[in-house]
Amino acid sequence: MEKHSLLNLSNCKICPHECGTNRYKSKGYCKVGHLPLVASVFAHKGEEPVISGENGICNVFFAHCNLQCVFCQNYQISKNSTSNPGWMSNKHQIVDEIIKILDNDINIVGFVSPSHQVVQMIEIINEINKKGYNPTIVYNSNGYDKVETLKELENVVDVYLPDLKYYNNQIAFRYSGIKNYFEVATMAIKEMYRQKGASIVLNDKNLIEFGLIIRHLVLPTHADDSINLLKFLANNISNRLYISLMSQYYPPKDLLLPNELKENLSTNEYNKVVKIIEDLGFRGWIQEAESQSHYKPNFDNDIPFSE
């Protein structure tokens, strides 16, 4: 796959940073070379009902990220300055861990934060397929994806599960250090929509097999930005999209945060966004306002999320 001009690690332009690094010799913006860097593989039951079902999804958490959000709940593995001797770089070891989970009546694999490791993700999927497994593949990204790369994934990825974080680029720059998040992420989502449309396909177990679900996390003091984002989606893509609206923001205690992000999201703020999402006619899921206490991962544990 490295030989493909668009997915070439010797001159890496896979994600929107287009850093041009030869990842066989050094590391790019993401501080990852040509080998995979996987922090955790486990069955996760805390996703949307059509993704987790009763048994969970086999989530593969890639280490590092092409966004460096100041509030990231996965900061233990997402910071590009971090490393851990327990992280996996052997493709065969990663595949073995995935197959152990697939053998427990799970047939869906989610790749979390894959934007900077797309080539490695494809290699892992190909290896799984060679061993006789053909799970539903979920691409769970931060939304900062390159359209040309997504086009290469049309026949690889079954379900897109992107974040759409910000409407206002000044907010994006303040929290994620990216000046063009809105333009890049909305172009990416338009490409995902072109591939999958607004509807989702479920199997006989009510688990997703094909489609697009957009996640949006409401941040404290930024309900208006969330509302503008939802209106943009309704007016420029479709108001029949499946949206997963999340209230789970909390201030991770180990992070240096701006003052406005040092508190939990208020119920009143969240309800303003809930009303708009219902008024606009979107389909999908709305987290309960009290969800903050349920989504606090610890990647020092074998199962980072408590069930």
Salt bridges, closest charged atoms under 4 A:
GLU18 OE2 - LYS146 NZ 2.68
GLU47 OE2 - HIS44 ND1 3.38
GLU47 OE1 - ARG215 NH2 2.60
GLU48 OE1 - ARG215 NH2 2.80
GLU97 OE2 - LYS100 NZ 3.14
ASP105 OD1 - LYS205 NZ 3.67
GLU127 OE2 - HIS92 ND1 3.96
GLU152 OE1 - HIS4 NE2 3.12
GLU154 OE1 - ARG194 NH2 2.85
ASP163 OD2 - LYS165 NZ 3.31
GLU191 OE2 - ARG194 NH2 2.72
ASP224 OD1 - LYS272 NZ 3.41
ASP254 OD1 - LYS253 NZ 3.51
GLU260 OE2 - ARG174 NE 2.80
ASP279 OD2 - LYS275 NZ 2.75
